[in-house]
Amino acid sequence: MTLYSTTHQDVDPEETGEWLASLSEVHAARGTNRVRYLLAMLLEQARRSGYQPDQLLTTDYVNTIPADLEPAYPGDEELEERIDSIIRWNAALMVVRANARFPGLGGHLSTFASSADLYDVGFHYFFRGKDGEASGDQIFFQGHAAPGIYARSYLEGRFDEARLDRFRRETDKGAGLSSYPHPRLMPDYWEFPTVSMGLGPIASIYQARFNRYLAARGIKDTSASRVWAFVGDGETDEPETLGALSVAAREGLDNLTWVVNCNLQRLDGPVRGNGKIVQELETVFRGAGWNVIKVMWGREWDPILSADRDGLLRRRMNEMVDGAFQKMRAEGGASIRTHLFGGDPRLLDLVSHLDDAQLGALRRGGHDRHKVYAAYKAAVEHRGRPTVILAHTVKGWDLGDSFVATNVTHQLKKMSIDELRAFRDRLQLPIPDSQLDQMPYFHPGKDSPEVRYCLERRAALGGAVPARKVRPQHGVEIPGKELYEEFYGGSKSPVSTTMAFVRLFTKLLKDKNVGRRVVPIIPDEARTFGMEPLFRQVGIYAAHGQLYEPVDADQLLYYREVKDGQVLEEGINEAGSMASFQAAGTAYATHGEPMFPFYIFYSMFGMQRTGDQVWAFGDARGRGFLLGATAGRTTLNGEGLQHEDGHSHLLASAVPNLLAYDPAFAYEIAVIVEEGLRRMARETQDVFYYLTLQNENYAQLPMPGDVKEGILRGIYPLQRAPKRMARHVNLLGSGCAVNFALEAARLLAEHHGISADVWSVTSYQQLRRDALDAERQNRLHPQEAARVPYLLQALGDAKGPFIAVSDYVKLVPDMIARWLPGRLVPCGTDGFGMSDTREALRRHFEIDAPCVVLATLDALVQEGKAKPAELSEALVRYGIDPEKWRPSSL
């Protein structure tokens, strides 16, 4: 393989041979390092002299593996061709039938049509299953190709026709087929969600890395597992797709193979109409340190390229832009002759023996299983670097003229009878014309050679793929109550909830049972969160260990990297951290090893920046803890607009299997973490948790009695009024704002003759979900005794008004407004964040204790229990400017 264009004629082959022979002799005598040094010096001399080759990272637009170096194909190609035809037909018919019966249901025909051979070769020879205790391979399937994967499972007998006919119809639980790979909806089949696009590729990199992490820590031998990611060339425009390539190279992840389906088209048109996406990606991947294999042209091109003595065809292929390749492919053989070969009589002579039909039938490399097999075999045998295979294909291949390479092909969901007939003929399937109007599936029979071949190949490779297996989880004992008891007593000295969590987390890591299964994930903020003791305690995972002496080696808490380190310190990389979180949080299914990831991050840059990955984690049925540290709009004073989170709980509230909590005290954190581990480890529930942590130091109160149920379900009484007065209110506080509610209760009693009960609301999300469930239960079972929401059970005979205060936007407490037995007045932090002292910020957002008092008095005025004059007096008493800047103003 060359690293520069070879389109120029070799005017002195003998001299070229001498140079190459000399290089081989040096390598034999002095080794690889010497060869690399000499090449580097030659390139440096060429650079200085002004004749360095152009496009140093790009090879010609031809196959990387020469035809004479391809391995022999190991299978029955004729039989595999029939299998391929059956799968192509059923994949297309699944979508066509669905949209004929339910117009607008959607689905995609053309992506799988372009990648069928890429998958077939993998299924027949490379993708390892999970029979026995094996982890098998982890395969990230291109989401839009899902119908083709279903079609293969139908051929293998895993699905019947009725199941195929429920493609994209899933409300009958467990009976349908999801639109894309969704483990949440098909928990025994799909492993990894790969749509939204871009998330699968980055997840695959961190999955491969996590496999190495498990092995390095002695938890699971993953040496037999390979990670495969099937990626669309248009998908590479997503920042997440290419953003972590250097991680894979730096870590030496030769257990990772990407297959980029380069059909040159995205959803609306060409990926690079004016450029060459394959060449662009080759430069990107090679520059990032990957091994690059290009599969450009099928075997029919080999004699044509071999006859290209002057390199004219290579030069023309290098010059032609993708938009031109797409156009001539759509127009057929005559167009190929004119536009690719017509510029020079010598080029035309190369294909003079082919008519237009034969020229149009010349395949791109991704449609030739010989070429694909050679690339896959080279990839799995390569050592030291990850491999990307750039496979040149045609979108809509074999579907017909209205599909092949047209700009609208991605949106086409239907086929006419004439199109079906032509499609059947191309695939040579024995389906009579009389049945075409029924749009039939085709199955050759469970005892047919095609089915037996597929099942034999899968058995040889370890079982069905895709498959998600959740094995019984033995030997995972969670800590007993003694680990948590110290947090129940509180602390008189000021401590932040972040520090309380770090103390709890440190104890978890030391636990003899669960400690080794805890995975700390930190995006370069360990010192911010006070977690640097972990560097010394369990070490930072580094594939190559620590090859240097750290600058702080003489300090107790030095930066310690080790091969079996436990901390995943991801750098300034929330997307990568979230990908690691997914790999760890799904290890119970992927590898049969339950792991418990704790990903702690700047809350503003977690739920917001990587929200799509949070949803993907829920889809993947992941388990773990998300810790939004430095949380709240006003606790992170001085950091400014983009750093102050006042809405992550609003975002978290929408994820169905995410339990979101805003704890105020250490004992609340302990209760929530204990329950989370119980549900994940003992009950094996596919849930995950979001806890917000503040960096503000204040006294940690002791747990006021047996309030564990209230903490977990969302609300409990923190402080009852010593004496109930004629005017009584209920104050609801969350997180650090519980302190504002407690102070407001004191001010109301001392200055206004109003008593108040203070409630700690740990989760508005959980209260709302429970209330909605009760409402639904009662609606659907009108003759049964009405179920009472936990919110009302906890409140008992409490009446309004209810004044809620938190460091989050008012919509968060508003989530429970319609179930409260009285008026709700939310005090929250609507508006942009800004820098100032905590006191100034809380006055600005009107959530400090005096503002809570003011909101209380206003609520009583609205109910006729207070005079407006009391409000005016309070404004003066507490120095609140009635003309102050409105915090939610633009």
MARKOLTI-25884 format. One record per residue (C-alpha): residue in one letter; x, y, z. Coordinates in steps of 0.5 Angstrom, whole numbers, padded with zeros to 4 digits, always signed. Last residue first. Example, Ala and Ser with C-alpha at 12.3 -4.5 7.8 and 13.67 -1.06 7.14 Angstrom:
<atoms>
s+0027-0002+0014 a+0025-0009+0016 
</atoms>
This chain:
<atoms>
l-0069+0078+0057 s-0072+0078+0063 s-0073+0072+0068 p-0069+0076+0074 r-0074+0082+0073 w-0069+0087+0075 k-0071+0091+0082 e-0077+0096+0082 p-0080+0093+0088 d-0073+0093+0092 i-0073+0088+0097 g-0070+0091+0104 y-0073+0086+0108 r-0077+0090+0113 v-0079+0095+0107 l-0081+0089+0102 a-0085+0086+0109 e-0088+0093+0110 s-0091+0093+0103 l-0093+0086+0104 e-0097+0087+0110 a-0100+0093+0107 p-0103+0088+0102 k-0107+0085+0108 a-0107+0078+0110 k-0112+0072+0110 g-0116+0074+0104 e-0113+0068+0100 q-0110+0072+0095 v-0107+0076+0101 l-0104+0069+0104 a-0101+0068+0097 d-0097+0074+0097 l-0095+0073+0105 t-0092+0067+0103 a-0088+0070+0097 l-0086+0075+0101 v-0083+0070+0106 v-0080+0066+0101 c-0077+0073+0098 p-0074+0074+0105 a-0071+0067+0106 d-0067+0067+0099 i-0071+0065+0093 e-0072+0072+0089 f-0067+0070+0083 h-0064+0077+0085 r-0064+0076+0092 r-0061+0069+0091 l-0056+0071+0087 a-0054+0077+0091 e-0053+0072+0097 r-0049+0067+0093 t-0044+0072+0091 d-0044+0074+0084 s-0044+0071+0077 m-0050+0070+0072 g-0055+0065+0070 f-0060+0066+0065 g-0067+0066+0067 d-0072+0062+0072 t-0069+0061+0079 g-0075+0059+0083 c-0080+0061+0088 p-0086+0057+0086 v-0093+0059+0089 l-0098+0053+0090 r-0105+0054+0092 g-0109+0048+0096 p-0110+0041+0097 l-0104+0039+0092 w-0105+0035+0086 r-0105+0040+0081 a-0099+0043+0083 i-0094+0037+0082 m-0090+0039+0076 d-0090+0046+0078 p-0085+0045+0083 v-0080+0044+0077 l-0083+0049+0073 k-0081+0054+0077 v-0074+0054+0075 y-0069+0050+0080 d-0065+0053+0086 s-0071+0051+0090 v-0077+0054+0094 a-0084+0052+0094 i-0089+0055+0098 f-0096+0051+0099 p-0102+0055+0101 g-0105+0051+0103 k-0108+0045+0107 a-0104+0039+0111 d-0109+0034+0113 g-0104+0028+0111 l-0099+0031+0107 a-0095+0024+0106 q-0102+0021+0104 l-0103+0027+0099 l-0096+0026+0096 y-0097+0019+0096 p-0103+0019+0091 v-0109+0016+0093 r-0112+0010+0090 a-0119+0010+0089 a-0123+0004+0091 e-0125+0000+0085 q-0131+0001+0081 p-0127+0007+0077 h-0122+0002+0075 l-0119+0005+0069 r-0119+0013+0071 n-0117+0011+0078 q-0111+0007+0076 r-0109+0013+0071 e-0110+0018+0077 a-0106+0014+0081 d-0100+0013+0076 l-0100+0020+0075 a-0099+0022+0082 d-0094+0017+0083 r-0090+0020+0077 r-0091+0027+0079 l-0088+0025+0086 q-0082+0022+0083 q-0081+0028+0079 y-0082+0033+0084 s-0076+0029+0088 t-0073+0030+0094 v-0078+0035+0097 s-0076+0037+0104 w-0082+0039+0108 v-0082+0045+0113 d-0089+0046+0117 a-0090+0054+0118 s-0093+0058+0123 i-0095+0065+0121 g-0095+0071+0127 h-0091+0076+0122 h-0085+0078+0125 e-0082+0072+0129 a-0086+0066+0126 l-0085+0068+0119 l-0078+0070+0120 r-0077+0063+0123 a-0081+0059+0117 a-0077+0063+0112 e-0070+0061+0115 l-0072+0053+0115 a-0075+0055+0107 f-0068+0058+0106 n-0064+0052+0108 v-0069+0047+0104 a-0066+0051+0098 c-0060+0047+0099 g-0063+0041+0096 s-0071+0042+0096 g-0075+0046+0100 l-0083+0046+0101 l-0086+0051+0106 n-0093+0049+0108 v-0097+0055+0111 h-0101+0057+0118 r-0105+0063+0120 a-0108+0062+0126 m-0102+0059+0129 r-0099+0052+0130 k-0094+0052+0135 p-0087+0048+0134 a-0088+0048+0127 r-0086+0042+0124 q-0079+0041+0121 l-0077+0036+0116 p-0084+0033+0114 y-0083+0028+0108 i-0083+0028+0100 g-0080+0025+0094 r-0082+0017+0094 l-0075+0015+0096 i-0074+0021+0102 g-0081+0019+0104 e-0080+0012+0105 k-0073+0013+0109 v-0077+0018+0114 d-0076+0014+0120 g-0074+0019+0125 p-0071+0026+0123 m-0065+0024+0120 p-0059+0029+0123 l-0058+0036+0120 q-0052+0037+0115 a-0049+0044+0117 y-0048+0048+0111 n-0042+0048+0106 e-0044+0050+0099 n-0041+0045+0093 q-0048+0042+0091 l-0050+0035+0089 t-0055+0033+0084 l-0057+0026+0084 y-0059+0023+0077 y-0061+0015+0078 f-0061+0009+0073 v-0066+0004+0072 d-0066-0003+0069 q-0068-0007+0075 t-0064-0013+0077 e-0068-0013+0084 r-0061-0015+0088 a-0056-0011+0084 m-0060-0005+0081 r-0066-0004+0086 r-0061-0005+0092 l-0056-0001+0089 g-0061+0005+0088 e-0064+0004+0095 e-0057+0005+0098 v-0056+0011+0094 i-0062+0014+0095 v-0062+0013+0103 a-0054+0015+0103 i-0056+0022+0099 e-0062+0023+0104 y-0057+0022+0110 a-0052+0027+0107 f-0057+0033+0107 a-0061+0037+0101 p-0062+0032+0096 d-0065+0034+0089 y-0067+0027+0086 a-0068+0024+0079 l-0070+0017+0078 l-0069+0015+0070 n-0073+0010+0067 p-0078+0014+0064 v-0073+0020+0062 a-0078+0026+0062 s-0076+0029+0069 a-0069+0029+0067 l-0069+0035+0063 l-0073+0039+0068 h-0068+0037+0074 s-0063+0039+0069 h-0066+0046+0069 g-0063+0051+0074 d-0055+0049+0072 e-0050+0055+0073 h-0044+0054+0068 q-0047+0058+0062 l-0049+0064+0065 g-0043+0065+0070 e-0038+0062+0074 g-0038+0067+0080 n-0043+0063+0085 l-0044+0055+0084 t-0049+0055+0089 t-0054+0060+0085 r-0057+0056+0079 g-0056+0049+0082 a-0051+0044+0081 t-0044+0044+0083 a-0044+0036+0082 g-0050+0033+0077 l-0048+0026+0079 l-0051+0020+0075 f-0051+0014+0078 g-0052+0007+0074 r-0056+0002+0071 g-0057+0002+0063 r-0063-0001+0059 a-0060+0001+0053 d-0066+0005+0051 g-0064+0009+0058 f-0057+0010+0056 a-0059+0012+0049 w-0064+0018+0053 v-0058+0020+0057 q-0054+0020+0050 d-0059+0025+0047 g-0058+0029+0054 t-0051+0030+0053 r-0050+0037+0053 q-0056+0039+0058 m-0056+0033+0063 g-0049+0033+0063 f-0046+0040+0062 m-0050+0044+0067 s-0049+0039+0072 y-0041+0039+0072 f-0040+0032+0072 i-0040+0025+0077 y-0041+0019+0073 f-0042+0013+0078 p-0042+0007+0074 f-0044+0000+0078 m-0042-0006+0074 p-0046-0013+0074 e-0041-0018+0070 g-0045-0022+0065 h-0041-0019+0059 t-0046-0015+0055 a-0052-0016+0060 y-0049-0014+0066 a-0044-0010+0062 t-0050-0005+0061 g-0048+0001+0066 a-0040+0000+0064 a-0041+0001+0057 q-0046+0006+0058 f-0042+0010+0063 s-0036+0010+0058 a-0040+0013+0053 m-0043+0018+0058 s-0035+0020+0059 g-0034+0020+0052 a-0039+0025+0051 e-0037+0029+0057 n-0030+0030+0055 i-0025+0035+0058 g-0021+0029+0060 e-0024+0022+0061 e-0021+0020+0068 l-0024+0013+0068 v-0022+0011+0076 q-0021+0004+0077 g-0013+0003+0075 d-0011-0004+0073 k-0006-0001+0068 v-0004+0005+0073 e-0004+0012+0073 r-0003+0016+0079 y-0004+0024+0080 y-0001+0025+0087 l-0005+0025+0093 l+0000+0024+0098 q+0005+0029+0095 d+0012+0028+0092 a+0010+0025+0085 d+0006+0032+0084 v+0010+0033+0077 p+0008+0026+0075 e+0014+0021+0074 y+0013+0019+0067 l+0011+0012+0063 q+0005+0011+0068 g+0001+0005+0066 h+0000+0003+0058 a-0008+0002+0058 a-0009+0008+0064 y-0014+0007+0069 i-0013+0012+0074 g-0011+0009+0081 v-0015+0006+0087 q-0014+0010+0093 r-0008+0014+0091 f-0012+0018+0085 l-0019+0017+0089 p-0016+0022+0094 e-0017+0027+0088 m-0025+0027+0089 g-0026+0034+0092 f-0031+0035+0086 t-0026+0041+0083 r-0020+0036+0084 a-0024+0031+0080 e-0026+0035+0075 d-0023+0032+0069 p-0029+0029+0066 i-0030+0024+0072 i-0032+0016+0072 p-0032+0012+0078 v-0033+0005+0076 v-0036+0001+0082 r-0035-0007+0081 r-0029-0007+0085 g-0033-0004+0091 v-0039-0009+0091 n-0036-0014+0096 k-0031-0012+0100 d-0033-0005+0101 k-0027+0000+0100 l-0030+0003+0094 l-0037+0004+0097 k-0033+0008+0103 t-0030+0012+0098 f-0037+0014+0095 l-0040+0015+0102 r-0035+0020+0103 v-0035+0023+0096 f-0043+0024+0097 a-0042+0028+0104 m-0037+0032+0100 t-0042+0034+0094 t-0047+0035+0099 s-0043+0041+0102 v-0040+0040+0109 p-0041+0046+0115 s-0039+0043+0122 k-0045+0040+0126 s-0046+0034+0122 g-0051+0029+0121 g-0053+0023+0125 y-0056+0019+0119 f-0049+0019+0115 e-0046+0015+0120 e-0051+0009+0119 y-0049+0008+0111 l-0044+0003+0111 e-0048-0001+0117 k-0054-0001+0113 g-0051-0007+0109 p-0047-0007+0103 i-0049-0010+0097 e-0047-0017+0095 v-0046-0019+0088 g-0044-0026+0088 h-0049-0029+0082 q-0052-0025+0077 p-0057-0029+0073 r-0055-0028+0066 v-0058-0022+0062 k-0057-0024+0054 r-0058-0019+0048 a-0058-0022+0042 p-0056-0020+0035 v-0053-0025+0033 a-0055-0032+0034 g-0050-0037+0037 g-0042-0038+0038 l-0039-0037+0031 a-0039-0045+0029 a-0047-0045+0031 r-0048-0038+0027 r-0045-0042+0021 e-0049-0048+0022 l-0055-0044+0022 c-0054-0040+0016 y-0052-0046+0012 r-0058-0050+0014 v-0063-0044+0013 e-0060-0044+0005 p-0060-0051+0004 s-0067-0052+0006 d-0070-0055+0012 k-0073-0049+0015 g-0076-0048+0009 p-0074-0043+0003 h-0078-0037+0006 f-0080-0031+0001 y-0085-0026+0004 p-0091-0024+0000 m-0093-0018-0003 q-0100-0020-0004 d-0100-0017-0011 l-0094-0021-0013 q-0097-0027-0012 s-0100-0029-0019 d-0093-0027-0022 p-0090-0033-0019 i-0084-0032-0013 p-0079-0037-0015 l-0073-0032-0013 q-0068-0030-0018 l-0066-0024-0015 r-0066-0019-0021 d-0072-0022-0023 r-0076-0021-0016 f-0073-0014-0016 a-0076-0013-0023 r-0083-0016-0021 l-0083-0012-0015 e-0082-0006-0019 d-0088-0008-0024 i-0092-0009-0018 s-0090-0002-0015 m-0086-0001-0009 k-0086+0003-0003 k-0082+0006+0002 l-0078+0011-0002 q-0075+0017+0003 h-0068+0015+0003 t-0068+0014-0005 v-0070+0021-0006 n-0063+0023-0008 t-0063+0017-0013 a-0057+0013-0013 v-0061+0006-0014 f-0068+0007-0012 s-0072+0009-0018 d-0068+0005-0023 g-0069-0002-0019 l-0068-0004-0012 d-0061-0008-0013 w-0057-0003-0010 g-0061+0003-0006 k-0055+0007-0004 v-0049+0004-0008 t-0043+0002-0004 h-0035+0004-0003 a-0033+0001+0004 l-0028+0005+0008 i-0026-0001+0013 v-0023+0003+0019 t-0018-0001+0024 p-0016+0000+0031 r-0009+0000+0032 g-0004-0005+0035 r-0005-0011+0031 h-0008-0013+0025 e-0011-0020+0024 v-0018-0018+0025 a-0018-0012+0020 a-0014-0016+0015 k-0020-0022+0015 y-0025-0016+0015 a-0022-0013+0009 a-0021-0020+0005 y-0028-0022+0007 v-0031-0015+0004 k-0027-0016-0003 h-0029-0023-0004 r-0036-0021-0001 d-0037-0016-0007 h-0042-0011-0006 g-0038-0006-0002 g-0033-0006-0007 r-0037-0003-0012 r-0040-0007-0018 l-0039-0007-0025 a-0046-0009-0028 g-0047-0002-0031 l-0041-0004-0035 q-0044-0010-0037 a-0050-0007-0039 d-0047-0002-0043 d-0043-0007-0047 l-0036-0009-0045 h-0030-0011-0049 s-0028-0003-0050 v-0027-0003-0043 l-0020-0001-0043 d-0020+0002-0050 l-0025+0008-0047 l-0019+0010-0043 r-0014+0010-0048 p-0019+0014-0052 d-0019+0019-0047 g-0024+0023-0043 g-0030+0018-0045 f-0028+0013-0039 l-0031+0016-0033 h-0036+0020-0036 t-0038+0017-0042 r-0037+0010-0041 i-0041+0011-0034 s-0046+0014-0037 a-0047+0009-0042 g-0047+0004-0036 g-0053+0007-0032 e-0056+0013-0030 a-0056+0013-0023 r-0049+0010-0023 m-0047+0016-0027 k-0050+0021-0023 q-0047+0018-0016 f-0040+0018-0019 a-0041+0025-0021 g-0043+0028-0014 d-0038+0024-0011 v-0032+0028-0015 m-0028+0025-0020 e-0021+0027-0020 n-0018+0021-0016 m-0022+0016-0021 r-0019+0019-0027 r-0012+0019-0024 r-0013+0011-0023 l-0016+0011-0030 l-0010+0014-0033 g-0005+0010-0029 d-0001+0009-0035 r-0001+0001-0035 d-0009+0001-0034 a-0009-0006-0036 s-0009-0008-0028 l-0015-0003-0027 i-0019-0007-0032 p-0017-0014-0030 d-0019-0012-0023 w-0025-0008-0024 e-0029-0015-0024 r-0027-0016-0017 g-0031-0011-0014 w-0028-0004-0013 m-0027+0001-0007 v-0026-0003-0001 k-0021+0002+0003 i-0017-0001+0009 v-0015+0004+0014 n-0011+0003+0020 w-0012+0008+0025 g-0007+0014+0028 a-0012+0020+0028 g-0008+0022+0021 r-0010+0015+0018 f-0017+0016+0020 v-0018+0024+0018 t-0014+0023+0011 e-0018+0016+0010 l-0025+0020+0011 e-0023+0025+0006 q-0021+0020+0001 v-0028+0017+0002 i-0032+0023+0002 k-0029+0025-0004 g-0031+0033-0006 n-0036+0037-0009 g-0042+0033-0008 r-0040+0031-0001 v-0045+0027+0003 p-0049+0027-0004 g-0057+0028-0003 d-0062+0029+0002 l-0061+0023+0007 r-0054+0022+0006 q-0051+0019+0000 l-0044+0017-0002 n-0045+0010-0001 c-0039+0010+0004 n-0042+0005+0009 v-0036+0006+0014 v-0034-0001+0017 w-0031+0000+0024 t-0027-0005+0027 l-0025-0005+0035 n-0021-0010+0038 d-0014-0007+0036 l-0016-0001+0041 g-0009+0002+0042 e-0011+0006+0047 r-0008+0012+0043 a-0011+0010+0037 a-0018+0009+0040 v-0018+0016+0044 s-0016+0019+0037 l-0022+0017+0034 a-0026+0021+0039 g-0029+0026+0036 l-0031+0023+0029 t-0038+0020+0030 e-0039+0025+0036 p-0039+0031+0032 e-0044+0028+0027 d-0042+0029+0020 t-0039+0022+0020 e-0046+0020+0020 g-0046+0022+0012 d-0041+0016+0011 g-0046+0011+0015 v-0043+0007+0021 f-0043+0000+0022 a-0039-0001+0029 w-0036-0008+0030 v-0033-0009+0037 r-0029-0015+0038 s-0029-0020+0044 a-0024-0026+0045 s-0020-0022+0049 t-0025-0020+0054 d-0023-0024+0060 k-0027-0021+0065 i-0026-0018+0072 g-0019-0018+0073 r-0018-0010+0073 a-0014-0010+0066 a-0019-0015+0063 l-0025-0010+0065 y-0021-0004+0063 r-0020-0008+0056 n-0027-0009+0055 f-0028-0002+0057 r-0024+0001+0051 a-0028-0003+0046 q-0034+0000+0049 y-0031+0007+0049 i-0030+0006+0042 s-0037+0003+0040 a-0040+0009+0044 i-0037+0014+0040 p-0040+0010+0033 g-0047+0009+0036 l-0048+0016+0038 g-0047+0019+0032 m-0054+0018+0029 s-0059+0018+0034 v-0060+0012+0033 t-0055+0007+0034 p-0058+0004+0041 f-0054-0002+0043 e-0056-0009+0045 w-0062-0011+0041 y-0065-0018+0041 d-0067-0020+0048 p-0069-0013+0051 m-0073-0011+0044 l-0077-0005+0046 r-0071-0002+0051 p-0066-0005+0047 h-0068-0001+0041 p-0064-0002+0035 y-0069+0002+0030 s-0076+0002+0028 s-0078-0003+0033 l-0081-0010+0031 g-0087-0012+0034 a-0090-0017+0039 g-0087-0015+0046 k-0092-0011+0048 d-0098-0009+0043 t-0096-0002+0042 e-0090-0004+0038 r-0092-0003+0031 r-0086-0001+0027 f-0085-0008+0024 r-0091-0012+0026 d-0092-0016+0020 l-0085-0018+0021 r-0087-0021+0027 a-0093-0025+0024 e-0088-0027+0019 d-0084-0031+0024 f-0078-0029+0027 r-0072-0033+0030 g-0073-0038+0025 e-0066-0037+0021 l-0069-0034+0015 y-0073-0029+0020 s-0067-0027+0023 r-0064-0025+0017 a-0070-0021+0015 y-0070-0017+0022 i-0062-0016+0020 g-0064-0013+0014 p-0070-0009+0017 a-0065-0006+0022 a-0061-0002+0016 h-0063+0005+0018 g-0060+0004+0025 q-0053+0002+0023 f-0051-0004+0027 f-0047-0003+0033 i-0044-0010+0034 q-0041-0013+0041 d-0038-0019+0039 g-0039-0025+0044 s-0039-0025+0051 a-0038-0032+0052 e-0042-0036+0058 g-0045-0041+0054 d-0047-0038+0047 k-0046-0031+0046 g-0045-0030+0039 r-0039-0028+0035 f-0039-0024+0028 f-0034-0026+0024 y-0035-0031+0018 h-0042-0032+0016 f-0045-0026+0020 g-0040-0021+0018 v-0040-0023+0011 d-0047-0022+0010 y-0047-0015+0014 l-0042-0012+0009 d-0046-0016+0003 a-0053-0013+0005 s-0050-0005+0006 s-0053-0002+0000 a-0059-0005+0000 f-0059-0004+0008 t-0059+0003+0007 s-0064+0003+0001 l-0070+0001+0004 h-0072+0005+0010 g-0078+0005+0015 g-0084+0009+0015 l-0091+0008+0018 g-0094+0014+0013 p-0099+0009+0010 f-0101+0003+0014 r-0103-0003+0010 a-0098-0001+0004 n-0093+0002+0009 a-0092-0004+0013 r-0092-0009+0006 v-0087-0004+0003 v-0082-0004+0009 m-0082-0012+0011 l-0082-0013+0003 a-0075-0009+0003 a-0072-0014+0008 n-0075-0020+0006 w-0073-0019-0001 r-0066-0017+0001 i-0065-0023+0006 i-0068-0028+0000 s-0062-0025-0005 d-0057-0026+0000 i-0058-0033+0002 r-0058-0034-0006 e-0052-0031-0006 e-0049-0035+0000 l-0051-0041-0004 e-0047-0039-0010 e-0041-0037-0006 d-0040-0043-0002 g-0035-0041+0003 p-0028-0040+0005 y-0026-0034+0000 a-0018-0035-0002 p-0014-0029+0001 e-0013-0023-0003 l-0006-0021-0004 d-0006-0022-0012 a-0012-0017-0012 p-0009-0012-0008 i-0011-0010-0001 t-0012-0002-0001 n-0017-0002-0006 v-0017+0004-0011 y-0018+0011-0010 d-0011+0012-0010 t-0008+0013-0003 t-0009+0019+0002 l-0005+0021+0008 l+0001+0024+0004 q-0004+0028+0000 d+0001+0032-0004 p+0008+0028-0005 q+0014+0033-0002 y+0018+0036-0007 g+0020+0043-0004 s+0027+0041-0002 r+0025+0042+0005 r+0019+0038+0005 a+0023+0032+0001 q+0029+0032+0006 e+0024+0031+0011 l+0020+0026+0008 l+0027+0022+0006 m+0029+0023+0014 a+0022+0020+0016 l+0023+0014+0011 l+0030+0013+0014 y+0027+0013+0021 r+0022+0009+0020 v+0026+0004+0017 r+0031+0004+0023 n+0025+0003+0027 t+0022-0003+0024 g+0029-0007+0024 r+0036-0007+0022 a+0038-0013+0018 a+0031-0015+0015 h+0028-0008+0015 v+0034-0005+0012 e+0034-0011+0006 s+0027-0009+0005 l+0028-0002+0004 s+0034-0004-0001 a+0029-0008-0005 l+0024-0002-0005 w+0029+0002-0008 e+0032-0003-0013 g+0025-0004-0015 t+0024+0003-0017 e+0030+0003-0021 e+0028-0003-0025 p+0021+0000-0026 d+0024+0006-0029 v+0019+0011-0032 d+0013+0009-0027 q+0007+0012-0030 h+0004+0017-0026 t-0002+0015-0022 t+0001+0013-0016 s-0002+0018-0011 y+0001+0018-0004 l+0001+0013+0002 t+0003+0007-0002 m+0000+0000+0000 
</atoms>
